[in-house]
Amino acid sequence: MKRKQITYECIPPVGISEKRRNSLDRDTIVRDLANPCLCKDFVCIDKITIHDIITVRTHYHSKNEIEKMNWLLSLLQHFFDNVNNTIIFRVLGKPVCRVGFLNYHGITQYKYYTAIKKLRLGQTYVVHGNTEADCSRILSDKCFDFLLNYQTKFAEIQPDCDEFHLPRFILRVDLYSAFVETLTLSDMIPSYTTFARVWKEDFPNLKIPKNTRLGKCDICASLSNQSRSLTAESRVIWSTKKREHIRFIRDERNENTKRINNSKNYPNLVTLLGIDRMNAIRMPWQVPFPKSWLTKNRLRYEVIGYMNFSNSNNIFFHGLSLFPHDSDTTLTILYWKIRTLHIDGLCGSKLQLHMDNCYRENKNKYVLAFSCMLVHLKWFDEVTIFFLPPGHTHAENDALFVPLSNGKWTINCHSPPQFGTQFIPHCYRNYRNATAPDLQVIKYVFGFKDLFTPHIRNITHHGTPRVFRFTLVNGVVEMFYKNTCLETTWIGYHENSGFQLMTSYPDSPPIPIRPKILTDEELADIPFTYPLLDPNSKIWWEKFILDQTIIQPSEDELTECIHDFWTVTSDEIVLQIEEQPIRTIPVTPIHVANHPVVVSEIEIGSFVALLPISSDPTLFWLAKVIDIEDDLFHVHYFECTNNKWTKMSKKSRGYLGTTTISSIMAANFTLTKSGAMRKNIVKKILVAINNLS
């Protein structure tokens, strides 16, 4: 029987995509109806007009893909015959075959069999993949706080670029697993996609390097070699070793951050100093570098960074490399700064040092002897030296040199005077929230090595331990050590006594060492650079080559403290220090609220308002809690602009801090959508400040 041909002019409806409009085309409908159905003689939908088919297909194709599937699943459930376990298709109440049903609605074979498969699996409703995505700001903030805390404590600040590097062999999924472990069972868990998105958007400088130009520790180098020939069995062992090593380094860096925060909170108890040396700059320094200078000998210009973590005082000691590259320079800088701190009454009872693992400069018997001397003279009750793991020391010490490492590729430094007048200001011009360190020229150093050599016992195998402590035991300075700062037991000569490193102590000052006089051969290539130098630099080099004494120290400078070199802590100075009021920070348990606005529970992610930063009681700090350790709160500070509070940038200096419950004036409040603080909270904070004052 021939199907009746019906003519009907069809105008595709508006609002349907071009692909879906093809299903509503008259020729397409006629072609679909020409396909043989499962019924005999094409009697399924022979009485249905093209107009009816267009109306039904328009209704079907106006839905999105998820709505189509849910509509089809619902219809198939309605057609299902539980008695005979079959599907009876119907069109306008009339039973039809499967092909007739699909042709009537314009349903593809693929979508039909997909719906049947879902029904067999018991799935009667589908949702879009992004419908239940954890895109809420709360979950993103959890990822942000974790990554910020991880970057602050464990990432290595690169000295040659503005980046934070994680261990080379760590995977993002490993970091995500560590993040999930920090969440409680009641917390909503952000997906890996959200974690990766926050990382990409908010932490673009947090990198997992494929390669590194800096030195690696022995374990990282060994893991790198093993990764090239792994089997299915050895990969499990290799992954376990890698995970344990990364966790070990992470824990050590966490302890490093704790010491820095404690020194900031309790400067009268602990003085924490750091010292590190930057890669030397070749002077004259020219950008872009001329090819004609490749064979020219230029002088090394040393930059040594000194950091006082207790009061955030940083200094660049700089000058031409005219002294031996050894511990005399390191000990001279430490001596002058410790002496100044004692005179100003800013020393705590304990001294802690963060130093690099370099044996020539830091990790040698002369630095250990200097520490013994400080305790022997009772400048400190205890001195502890911390060396970070080799290959993983790019922490707060190296962060001091980042502006110089980035800026030196965009500025010339033709002579030593330009280092302070042009080079340093240019390097820090883009770091608006970072203050350039003070500058001090190295004019001479003391010969501590020659001074201590007759008084030191022979010591060997001291290159492996990375923590040394010096303290008085029965009136004698003894040395204890640990392999890492994570160990709890100190090792000494016997169970209850340490090593007595010094046989005696010098009673005379060290001999000052003048800068060496450069030979004519070392200065022979400097005149070849004159065509590219500015006039002032050219004049300076001409004077220096003719008379190198222009940088030599005067006799008054050499004998400045020669008579009272070791007697800075005289009775008069001690009395002056004792008369100064000691600032104490009361520690209140976290569950006790001793302020009118503070609630009993302060959780990670809570906003807190801190004590005023000046004599003006209307000025206070606003911060967000990112971590809690015992009675200490680690916070990320906010800054206020036009009454709107925003997070301080990660590039800002001092954007992180630590506080106690006694400094918190309000907690667990919220900001408005525009970032402003509500007036009732501000009023309560001001009342609390007035009550305390």
N, C-alpha and C positions, 0 to 999 in steps of 0.2 A: 504493500500500500504506500502511495506516494504522500509525503507530508505536504499539507496545504501551505502555499506561500502567501504570506501576508505582508503587505507593504505598509511601512510606517516610517515617517520621517523623524529621526532621533537627533536631538540637540543635547550633547553631553552637558551635564550639570556643572555649575561653577563650584570651586572649592575642592575638587578631587584632582590628584596629581595626574600627570600625563600617562604614567604607567597604568594607573587604575582606570583611566578613561578608555583605554584600549578594550577593557572587558565590557564596556558599555557601547562599543561601536556596533552598528547594525550588521556589518559584514562578519564581525567576530561572533556575534550571537547566532547568525545563520550558520556559520561554520561549526559552532559547538552543537547546534541542534541537528546537524547532518551526521554527527557521529552516531553509530548504532548503539542503542542502549541494551540493557540486559533483558528487556521485555520483548515479546514477539510483536512484530508489525508496528513498532514505534508508537505504542498506544499510551506511553507514560505521561507526557505533557503535550500531547498534540493539540489540546484545546487552550493552551496558554498562549496569549498574544505576546508579541515582542514588547509592547508597552508595559505589560505586567512584569516581564523579565527585567526590563530596564529599571522599573521602580524597586524591585526586590534587590537587584544588584547594586543600585545606588545606595540603598540602606546598608548593605553589607560592606561596601567599599568606603563608606564614610567613616568607618571605625579605624583605629590604629591596629597594629598587629596583635598587641596583647588583648585588646577588646574583641578582635575577631576570634582569637583562639578560645577565650572564655565563653563567647557566645556559642561557638561550635561545640565546645565541651558540654555546655548546658543543654543544647538541643539534642546531642547524641544520647545523653543520659535520659532525656525525656522519651526518646524513641526506643530505648532498650527494653526488650521483652525478657523479664526475669524467668518466666516459665520455660520458654523455648531457648533461652540464652542466645537470642538473635536481636538484630537491629531492624526495625520496621520503619523505613523512611516514608515521610508524608510531605505532600505539597498541597496546600489549601485543603487539608483534611483527607486527601486521597492518597492511598498507598502508591509509592513509586519505587523504582529501582535505584540503586546507588548512583549510577551514571546520570539518570534523570534528575536526582536531587542535586548533584554537584553542578550539572549544567544550568539548572534553574537559578542557583545562588551564585554561580561563577566561582566556585571553590576549587582550588587546585588539588591534584592528587596528592602532592607532597604535604599540604596542610592537613588534608583529611587523614592520611596515615600517621602523621605526627600526633594528631588528636587521639586516634585509636590507641597508639602506643602509650600515651599518657594515661588514658583510661585504664588500660591493662595494668599499669603500675600504681593505680589508685590515686592518681593526681587529677583532681577535678577543678583546680583553679591555679592559674599561673600569675606571677607578678613580674614586673620589669626588673632587670638586673640592678638598676640604680634606685629602685623604690625604697629598699631598706639599707641603703648605703649610709655609713656613719659620717655624714658630712657636717654634723653639728659642730658648733664652735667649741663646745665643752670637750669633745673628743680630740679635736685638733689642738686645744690648749694642753691636753695631757701629753700629746706627742711633742709639742713645743717645749714644755717644761723638762721632759726627759732628755731631749736632745741638747737643750741648753746646759743642763746639769752635766751631761756626759761630755760635752765639748769643753766645759770649764775645767772639769776635774781630770779627764783622761786623754784628751786629744793633745797632740804635740804641736805647739806653735812653731811654725817654720821661721828660721832666722833670715831666709833669703826671699820670702814672699809672704803676702798677707793671707795665709791659709792655715787651717788647722788639719793636721793629718792624723788619721787613725792608723793602727797597725796595718801593714801592707796586706796581710793574708786574711783579714777579717772580712766577713760577708755582711751585706745589709740584712739578710734574713737572720743572721746571728744576733745582730744588734736589736732587731725587732723582737726576737725571742727573749732577749734580756729585758726588754721593755715590758713585755707581757708578764714576765715573772715578778715585776715590781707592783703589779695591780692585784687588788684583792678580789675575792670571789664575787663580791657584790658590785664591782665596778663594771661598766660597759667597756668592752675591749675594742679599741679602734682596729680597723682592718689594716693589712699591710699596705694597701693602696693609699689610705689616708696617711700612714706613717711616712711613706715615700714622698707623697705630695708635700707634706709639711717640711720634710728634709730639703726638697728641691727649692721650695719657695722661700723659706725662712733661713736656711743654712747653706747657701750656695758655696761658702768657703770651707765647709766641712767635707774633706775629701778622703777617699780610700785610694792611695797612690798605687799606680801600677809599677812604677819604678821610683827610686829615690836617689838623689845625688849625695845625700848625707850618709854617714856611717851607720851600719846595722849592728845589732848585738849578735853574739855567736849563735844563739838559738834561732833567731830569725834567718840568719844565713844558712844554718843547717836545714831548717824547714823549707827554705827556697830550693836547696839542692834535692831534697827528698821529693818535692812535688813534681819533679820532672820524670820520675820513674815509679809511679804509684800503681799498685794493683788493687783489685777489689778488697782484698784483706788488709793490705797495708794502709789503704786510704782511711779506714776507721781509726787505726792507731795514730796516723798523722793528724787527723782532725781533732782527736782527743788532746794530743800534745799542743796543737795550735791553740785550742780553746783554753787550756790550762795556762799557757804562757800569756795569752791576752788578759785573762782574768788576774793573773799575778801582777802584770804591769798596771792594770787598772786599779787594783787595790793599793799599790805603792803610790800611784799618782793621787789617789784619794787621800792618803795620809799626808802627802806633800801639801795638798790644798788645806787640810785641817790645820797644819802647823802655821800656815800663812794667816788663816782666819783667827787662830788663837793669839798670834802675836799682835794683830790689829786690835783685838778686843781687850787684851791684857798687856799693854806695852810696858807697864811697870814690873811685870813678872818675867817676860821673855823678850829678848831682843833678837830678831831674826834678820840676818844679813845674807845677801847673795852677791856673787861676783862672777863675771864671765867675760870672755874676750871675743870680739868680733873678728872676722877675717879681715886682714890688713888691706887698706886702700893704697894703691900706688900713686905717689905724689911726684909730679903734677898729674891730676886726674882730668881727663878730657873726654867729653861726650859731644858728638860721636868720636869714636876712637880712630885716630889717623893711622893709616897703614905704615907710614914712615917711622912710627914709634915702636913697631914690633921688635926691633933689635936694640932698642934703647933701654938702658938700665935706669929705672926710676926708683925712688926711695920708698920703703914701706912706711905707712903711717898707721900706727896702732890706735885702736879705740877699745877701752876696757870699761865695761858697765858695772857700776856699784849700785845695789838696791838695798834700801832699808825698808823691809816690809812692815815694820811696826809703825812707822809714821809716813810711809809712801814718799820717801825722799830718794830720788835717783840722781846719779852723777855720772857723766862721761869723763873719764880720765883719758887724755889723748896726747899724742906727740909723735915725732919721728922715732922710728925703731932704733934707738941708740943705746939700749940697755940689753943685757942678756935675757933671752926668752926663758925665764925660769921663775922660781917661787919668790925671788927677792922683790919683784914688782908686785906680786899678789900680796905679800906680807906687808909691804910698805903702805899700800892703799888701806889694808885692814887696820894697820896700826894707827894711821892718821885719823881715820873715821871713828874708831873705837875711842881713841884719846879725846876727840872732840865731843863725842856723846857723853863721856864721863865728866868732862869739864862743864857741859851744859846740864848735867844731872838727868840725862834721858836714857840711861842704861838700866835694863832690868837685872834681876839677880842671876838669870841664866842667859847664856849666849848660844844661839843656834846658827849654823852656817850651811847654806846651800851652795854646793860647788860642783864643777864639772869633774869628770873622771880622769882628766889629763894628768899623767904622772909628773911631767916636767914642771907644771905650774902649781898644781894643787895637791894631788894625792901622793905626798912624799913625807919623809921623816922630818923635814924642816917645818912644814905646816903643823904636823903633830906636836913638834917641840914648842912652837909658838903658842899652841893651845894650852900646853902644860904651863907655860910661863904666865899666861893670863890667870890661870887658877892659882898658881903659886903666889902671885902678887896680890891675890884676892880682889882682882878687878871683877871677877865673876865667881859665883859659887860652883858653877858647872858650865862646861863648854861641850857642845855636841856638834859633830860634823856629819852632814848627810850628803851622800853621793847617790844620784839617781842611777838606774841601770844603764850600762853603756849602750849607746844607740837609741836611748829613749830619754835623753836629757833635754829635749827641746821644749822646755816648759816656760814658766814665767821669766826666767833669766833671759832666754833668747828673744822673748817678746819685745824686750827693750830695743832690739836692733832692727825690728821690722821696718819702721819708717826710713831708716838709713839705707837698708838693703833695697827698698823700693825706689827711694828718691835719688840714689846716686846715679841712676841711669838717665836722669833728666837734668842734671846740673853739673857744672864744672867746679873743680876745686884745685886751683892752680898752685896754691901755696898754703902753708900752715895757718897764717892769719885768716884766710878765707874760710877755714873750717868752721870757725865760730861765728863769723859775721855774715856769711852767705849760705854755706852748705847746710848747716843745721836748721836755720829758719826755713829754707826751701823744702827740706825733707818733711817738716812738720806742718807745712802750710795747709795740707788737706786733712790733717787730723785735728779737727776743731775741738774735740773733747779730750785731747791728750796734750799735756804740757811737756814741752821739751825739757829734758834733764839739765841740771846745772853743768857747767863745763869747768874743767880744771886741767891745766897742762902738767904733764909729768916732767919735772925739771931735774929730779935726781931720785935715786932709790937707796935704801939702806942694805948693807951687806949682811942680811940675817943668816945666810948659809954659813959664812965664815964665823959668825958669832956663835952659832949653836953647835957646830961640828965637834968641838972638843968635849961637849957636855952630853952627847947623845950616845946611848948604847946601840949596838948593832941590832938592826931589826930587819927581818925578812918576811916574805909571804904576806905583806900587808896590802897587796894589790887586790886581793879577792874580797875582803870585807868592805862594806859600803856604809857602815855607821860606826862612829867612834865617839866615846864619851870620856871626859876627863873630869875628875872630881877629887876632893880631898878625903882621904881615908886615914884616920889617926895622924893627921897633920902632914901626910905625904900625898903628893899628886899621883894618882894611879889612873891607868888607861884601861877601859873596857871596850869591847867591840861586839858587833853583830853582823852577820852576813847581809841581812836586809832589815829594813825598818819594821817589817811585819812580824819578825821574831820577837818573842817576849823575854827570852833569857839572854842576859849579858854574859859574855865569855871573858874570863880574866886569867891570870896566871894560876891561881888556885880557885877553889869554889867560892871563897869569900874575899879574895883580894885580887887586884888587877895588876897590870904590868907597870913597873916603874921605869918609864922610858928614859928619864934624865938621871945621870949620875950626879950632876950638880947644876947650878943655875948661874948664868953670867951676871955679874954686877956692873958691867960697863955697857955703854950703848954700842950699837953697831956702827961701823964706819960708813959714812955716806959715799955713794958711788956716783961720780959725775958722768954725764953723757960722753960717749966715746967720740973721738975726733975722726971724721970720715976721711978716707984717703982720696988722693986726686983721681985714682982710677974709678972709685965709686961715684964721684961727682962729674966724671968726664962727659957723660951724655946729657946732663941737664941743659947746657947751652943750646943743644940742638932743638929743644922744645920752645925756645924763646919766640919764634914767629907766631905761635898760636896762643901765647900767654898774654894776659892783660897787662898794662903798663906797671901797675903796682906790684903784681906778682913777679914780674921780670926784675924789678928793682930789688925786691926782697931776696930773690935767689942770687943776684949779683953780689949783694952785701954778704949773704951767708957763705958763698964760696970763697970770698976774700977773707972773711973773719967769722969763723964758726963759734966764737965766744959770745955772739949775740944771744945765743940760747942757753949759755952756761949759767948755772945759779950763782948768786953772790955768796960771799963768805957769811953774811948775816943770815941768809936762808939756810945754809948748811949747818950753822950752829944755833938754829932757832930754839931747839929743845934739847941740846946735847947735855945740859947740866942736870935736867930733871926728866930724863928720858923714861925711866921706869917708876918715877915717884909722882905720877899724876894723881893718885888717890891718897893725897896727904890727909892728915887729920882735919885740917881746915876745910878742905873740899868735902870730905865725908860729912862733917858737921853741916855744911851748907846743904848737902843733899838730904840729910836726915830731917832738916827743919822744913823742907818743902812738903806740903800736904800731898799725901798719896791718894790718887783717885781710885776708888774701889767701885766695882760694878756688882751690885747685889744680884744674886741668882735666886729666882723664885720658881718653885715647881710649876710646870705648865698648867696643871689643873687648878691652880689658885689664881684668882683674878684680883689683883691689887689696884686696879684702876676702875673708874666708874663705867667706862664703856667697853672694857675688855670682857669677852665671853670666855667661858671655861675651856672651850675646845677650839684650837687653832689648827687647821688642817692645811696640807699642801694645796696651793692654788688660792688660798684666802688672801684678801687685801688687808694690809695693816698700815696704820698711821703711826709714825715714830716721833720721838721727842723733837722739839724745835732745833734747827741747825744754827740759830743765831739768838741774839738777845731779843729779837722781835718775836713775841709769842704767837703771832699769826702765821709764822713760817714753820712748816713741818715737812717731814719726808713722807712720801707714799710709796709703798713697795708691795710686791707680791711674793708670797712664800713659795719657794721652789724645792726646799728640802728641810727636814727637821732632824737634828742629831742631839739627843738628850735635851739639854736646856738651851741649845743654840738654834736659831732660825736662819737659814740661808735664804736671802731675798734678792729679787731683781727690782731695782729702783725705777720709779717713774719720774718724768719731768713735766712741769706744768707750763703751758703756753696759752695765754688768753683764757684762763680758768678751765682748760681742758688738759687732762692727764693722759700722757702716752708713754709707752715703754721706752726706756733709754736704749739706744742702738748698741749692738754688740761691739761696735768699734769705739764706743764711748769709754773713756777711762773711768773706772770706779762704778760701772753699771751694776756690779754685783757686790753684795755685802753680807755681813752677819750681825745679828742683834739678839738680845735676850728679852724675856717677858717684861722686864722692868722698864724697857724703853718703848714698849708698845702702848699707844694711847687709845687705839680703837682697832677692831678686827672684825672680819666676817661681814663687812658691808659691801655694797655694790655701787658701781658708777652708773650714770645715765648712759643712754645710747650714744650721746655725743662725747662721752668721756669726762663729764663734769661730776664733781662730788656733791651729793645732796646737802642742802643747807642745814638740815637737822643734825647730820653727822658732824659737819664743820662746827656747829654750835656746841655740841657735846665735847668735841676735842678741845676747843678753846677753854671750856669750863674745866676740863680735866687738867689742862696745863696750868691754869690759874690756881687750882687747888693744890697742885704739887709745889708751885712756887711760893 
